[in-house]
Amino acid sequence: MIACAIDKIAARGHLNGVAAEVRAMTEFRPDPLPRRRAVAVDVGGVVVGGDAPVVVQSMTNTDTADIDATVAQVAALARAGSELVRITVDRDDSAAAVPRIREKLEKRGLAVPLIGDFHYIGHKLLADHPACAEALAKYRINPGNVGFKDKKDRQFAQIVETAIRHAKPVRIGVNWGSLDQALLTRLMDENHDRGAPLTARQVMREAIVQSALLSANQAEEIGLSRDRIILSAKVSNVQDLIACYAMLAERSDHALHLGLTEAGMGSKGIVASSAAMGILLQQGIGDTIRVSLTPEPGGDRTLEVQVAQELLQTMGFRQFVPVVAACPGCGRTTSTVFQQLARAIQDDIRTSMPVWREKYPGVEALSVAVMGCIVNGPGESKHADIGISLPGTGETPAAPVFIDGQKAATLRGDNIAAEFQAMVADYIDKRFGRPKAAE
């Protein structure tokens, strides 16, 4: 409706160029929201914190000792856009496999940094497998299970000393499922003696935050610099996650990794992760994120990367892939052509992006519209870089195509979808293709 009004005014000569200005307003621009300033950490060439954009991370679910399976999954995650990939290092076989995994990835031209996930015996695995310690870009340790009783501080120190020796950063990742019980018990006892005791939930949150901060201070005392420490405080409840990270952000300038642990499967996991991390990101909190989805049986592990990218892109923080605006459908759009076309274009974009990133610099800024009837179709199509307005129920069987705000063609017949896809491909090549060298 706005586009129609603008066109009528412009046609009367009152507002030349207004339609183009409105189109420009719909283009992606990073939102200048204030962001918590964290100490920058270099993770294998990927900067986390500082002035760097929020980084997307993922994790494999293969047995790391299965080198080929792990290489294949890391490669798939990296090609999907994961900028950091965490792998499990839980025994000698997996630790021994890490250098070979790194080597095979590099032979494929994939330099994605690998993060080693250590629990219980990380100090021993890193000491026994120095090639693993060197091949990893970062170590992730959990202060709740790095060691117990008198062994805890000693084993924590051994991991930190290994990180210092190999010049690697460490993520101190607290998880409420394996929270330091001695710390939690102490805080519960202290709370019991307070005049106005906190709730058990509030004490639990404080224990999570203190565990991260105390461990970070301990690592610094051992000699690990602040620009090699990342903190996380993962829980599976949305409100607890928001509260814990708000407390961490207020009491520390360490880089923070966001993630709702055990988020769940399908739409539940997507909605919960997006709700929790979306609020924190809007507050300027978070330097790297992971969407911890339980995969469907036989499902695609890269879905968690796609969701993380879409969260950042939807909120206006980063741009990863071209945006496809598509009509939701109503009683005016009984045809499924626009649904099929929108799906085909979106799938083609996702499939093509690994190649397009190299071949068409800047293509992630592209916007495409696939609309289903005359109500909003022409207007939305004009606002996109390239858009099509398909005929709705009872409308003339013609589909106008708009390029850069101007009507470029009208498609008819049974081959509309294929013709429009070809026009999108041609538009991308002309706008984003590198100029051919003069012969």
Disulfide bonds with the S-S distance in Angstrom:
none
